[in-house]
Amino acid sequence: MTGDGALTGGGLIGGGLIGGGLIGGGLIGGGLIGGGLIGGGGLTGDGGALTGGGGVRLDGARIAVTGAGGFCGAAVARAAARVGAEVVCVGRRPGPVGRHRFWDATGAPPDLTGVDVVVHLAAAVGDPVPGRAAEAAYRAVNVGGAARLIAAASGRPLVWVSSASVYDPRVRPAGPVREDHPVGGQRSAYGRTKAAGEALALAAGAVVLRPRAVYGPGDPHLLPRLRAAVRGRLLPVPGPDAPMSLTAVENLADACLLAPGWPAGAYNIADARPYPRDATLRAALAAAGRPVRVVHVPVALAMGAAAGATGLARLRGAGAPRLTRYAVEQLARPLVLDLERALARGFRPRRSFADHLGTDDQIG
């Protein structure tokens, strides 16, 4: 399975089409799922939301955005500044606007002195080799850091950006996934610890947002990883075509600014409609000047390769595996989010993947 030069070791799967190409280091491992579309900057449009969904005024308010040095956090920080908020960027790195207050999520609680609203996006992300070390490292940030942030934010409106990765992949929904879909059964340290941190936030009365596959302008991962995944003019992906929800970072930022006034609880956040996976990937690459034909790889074959790649990474101690079962599952499994709960509170997704590509054509 993992021998050098073999079909699954260094050839088609291990280091070629799947292991080092589309899935392992490309579309899933570090691109669409690992660090690209799901990794999560953009802005709300001119004249964006000045008032949260329940009447919380944001213009003139002091808003703390944790993780503002990252992709999603930077988008939210810019959006908040654009609607007239005073932004405090909380995290290890400064954000694109406002003042910076250093915070290491594994250490002391953050300084939220004078802050009116908190939007929490800081997190440990990725898909590391399973084991105690990875679990402990992710738990220190996504659970321990969560507890410290919640304690510091006591009494303030708290918007918690979670992930659709918390939904139990073992439970197949009959239709779009609602917020009452079971949470649990995650295959990765990221998913398990995000679910645990989210549970703390819900218990504390936070508004929890669950986006899926965040993309947008300024994303340094998606198109480069997609281009790296191409083999000639072929783009191999696991399983048949499937519908999937994606979330424009502008739509996520809009939701973050509306959510301070929403009732506590979980809300799915995504674009207005799901996208056909294959057509979306083809459109993204065509827009980058790399037209391709999608080739479907059997899911069982990809899962077997993932098991081998994970075992090999553990033996070599070489960091994250090039391919994991979680990564294969994320792209092979249809996942469409039900948005009714957020729509009922005034959320209106205004951006689409076609907008991101700069085309008037509808994908699909």
N, C-alpha and C positions, 0 to 999 in steps of 0.2 A: 504493500500500500504506500509506503513512503520511501522506497528505495530510489536512489538517484538514477534518473534516466528512464524510470518506469512510467507506465501510463499515468499513474496517479502520483508518483513521487516528484519527478522533475519535468514531466512532460505535460500532457494535456491538462491535468488537474492540479498537481502539486505546484508546478512553477510556471505553468503556461496559461491556458485559457481560464482556469478557475483559480488556482492557488496564487499566482502572482499577477494575474491579469484582471479580468472583470471583477471577480468576487474578492479574492484575498487582499490584494493591494490596490485594487481599482475601484470598481463601482460600489462594492459593499464595504470592504475592509476599511478604507480610508476616504471613500468618496461619498456616494449617495447616502449610505447608511452610517458608516463609522464616524466620519468627521466632516462630511459635506452637507448634504441636504438635511440630515437629522442633526448635525452638529449645531446648527442654529445660528449684514447690517443693512439696514434700510431705514426709511423714515416714514412717518405719516405724512400725508399730503398737506399742502398749504391749507391753513384753516382747519387743522385736525381737531380731534375731540378736546374741548376745553373743560368738559365736565364729565366726571365718571358716571357710570350707569345709574347710580342711585343719588346723583346730585352732589358728589364730592367735587369741589372746585379744584382744578389743577393749575390754572394760571396763578402764579404767585406762591403756590405751595412748594415746600421743600421736599423733594422726592429722592430717596436713597435707592440706587440701582446697584445691586450686588452683581459681580461678574461683568461690569461694564467694559472691561478690557477685552471681552470675547465678542464673537459674531452677533449673537442675539442680544446680549447685554448692551453692546454699542448701539444697536438699532433702537432699543428702547430708550436709552439715554438721549440720543439725538431727538427722538420723537417727543420726549418729555420737554426738552429745551425748546423745541419748536412751538409748543403750545403755551409757552410762557412759564413753565415750572423752573424752579431753582434746583439744579441737579447735583446730587452728591454721589460720586462714583466710589463704591465700596468694594475693595478687593486688593489683590496683590499688585495689579497693574492699573494705571490711570485709565479713565475712559476717554472718549473723544470730545467731551464737553464737560463743563462744570468743575467742581473741586474734587480732589481725590483724598479719601481716607483709607489708609492701608488696613487690610484685614486678611489674615491667614485663617481660613476656615477651620484648620486643625488646632488653632490656638485659642486665644481669649475671645470673648464675645466682641462683636463690632461696636464701634462708637456711633450711635445713632442720635446723639444729642441734637436737639432742635429739628429733627426730621418729622414731617407730617405723615408721609406715606412711604411704605417700603415695598419694592418690587424685587423679588429674589430670583436671580438666574444663575448664580455661581454654583458650579457642580464639577465633580470629577467625572469625565466622560471617556468613553472608549470601550474596547472589548478585549481585556487582557487575558493571559493564560489563567484558567481557573486555578484556584488554590487559596490557601490561608492568607498569603501576603497580599494578593490582589484584593481579596475581600476586605481585609483590614484597612488597606489604603483607601478604598472607595468608601467604606463605612465611616472612616474618620472625617471625611468631607461631607458626604451626602446624608449622613445620619447625625454624627456628632456635631458637625458644623450647622446642620439644620436646627438642632436643639439650641445651640448657642444663639443663632439668629432669632429664633422664635422668642427666646427669653429677652433679648435686647429690644425686640420690636413690640413688646407687650403694650397693649392699649392703643396701638396704631393700626390703621388699615394695612393689611398684609396681602400682597398678591404673590402667589407662589407658582413659578413656571416649572411644571413637572414634565411629563412625557407620556405619549400613548404607549410607550414601552412597558408601562406598569400593567397593562391589561394581560390577563392570563392567556397565553397562546394555546393552551390545551383545550380551551372552551371555544368551539366554533359557533359564532353568532349566526342567527337565521337571517339577519339583515345588517344594516349599519350598526356599528358599536355604540351603545349608549353609555352614559357615565355609570350606570349600575352594573355594567359587565364586571364579572369577577376580576379582582386584582390578585396576582400571585403567579407562581410557576415560572418566573423569569429564568432564562438560561444563563444570564450574565451577571457579574457583580454590579455592573451599572444598573441594570433593570431592578435587581433585588434591592439595592440601596436607595434608588430613587423612589421605589414603592414604600420603603420604610420611612424615609424622610417625609414623603408626602402624607403618610398616615399621621405623623406628628403635626404637620401643618393643618390638616383637616381637624384634628382634635383640638387645636388651638383657635379654630374659627377663621382660618384663612380662606381666601378665594384661590382655588387651585386650577390652573390652566393646563390642559393636556394637548399640546400640539403634536403633529406628526410630520417628520421630514421637512424641516425648516430650510428654505432656500431664499436667495435674493441677491441683490447687488452687493458687491464686496465679498462674496463668498469665495475664498481662495482655493476651495477644494473641488467643487463639482465638475466643471468642465475639464480642468487638468486631469482629474482622476478618470473621467470618462474617456478622454483621449488616450490615456495610458492603457485603458482596458481593451481598446480596439485591437483586433488581430487581423491585419489586412483591411478588408471591408466587412468583417464579421464582428458582431457583438454578442457573445454568448451570455445567456442569463438562465437562472435555474427555474424550471417549471414552465407551464403555459402562461400566456398573457393573463394579467389579473388587474382589477381596478384597485387603485390606491389613493388615499387622501394625502395631499401635500399641503404645506402651510407656507405661504409667502411671508417673509420676515416682516413686511409692512403690515400684514394682517395680524400677526402676533403682536406687534407693537401697538396697533390700535386696540387690541383686546386688553393689553396690559394697562392702557390708559383709561379704558372704560371700567375695568374690573374693580377698582377700589370701592365703588358704590354698589356692587352686586352682593346678593346674599351669600353667606359662606357656603362652600361646597365645591364640587368638581365641575369643570366645564370643558368639553372638547372644543378645540380651536383648529380650523383648517380653512382651505379655500372653499368657495361656494359649492363646487362639485368635485367629485373624484376624477382621476385621470386614468386612461388605459396605460398600463406600465410600458408596453413595448413602444407605442406611438410617442410617448413622452421622452423616452430615451433616444429614439431616432430623431425627434425634433431638436432635442438639446444638442446632439452632435452635428446635425445638419446646420444649425445656426452657427456652429463653430467651424464650419467648413469641412466636416468629416462625415459625409453620408455613409450609413452602414446598413447592413441587413442583420436583423436580430436572429440568433440561433438559440433554440431552447435546449438546455442541458437537463437531463433527468435529475429531479430533486434528490432521489436516493443516492445517485452517484456523487452529487455535490456534498451531501451530508457525510458520506463515507470519506470523501477527501478532507472535509472539515475535521473529522475525528483524527485522521492521520496528521494533518497540519498542526493541530493542537498538541498532539502527543510529541511531535518532532520539536515544536517550540519549547515544550517543557523540558525535553532532554537537553536541548542546546542552551537553554537559558537565554534565548535571544530576544526576549521581549514579547510583544503581542504576536500571536499566530497570524499568518497571512490569510487564514480562512477559519471561520468558526461556524458551528451549527446555528448560533443565534443570527449571524450575518446572513446565512443562506435563508433562514426562515423569514427574516424581515422582508426580503425581496420576493420570495416565492409565495408567501401567504397573502391572499387578498385582505386588505384592511381599510374599510371605509368608516369614517367617523360620523355619527349622528350629531348635528350641530344645533338641534332645536332648542336646547336649554340656553345656549349663548345667544342665539337669534332672538329669543323671547326677551332678553335683557338689552337689546339694541345693537348687538354685534352685527356688522354688515361687512363681510369679506369683499374688499374692493379691488384686490389685485389677483392676478392669475399667472400661471406659468407662461402663457402666451405673452403677457406683459413683460415678464422677465426676459424672454427671448427677443422682444422687440418686434413681434409679428402680430398682425391682425387675425391670423388664422387660429381657429379653435383646434386644440389638440384632440385627435381621436376621430 
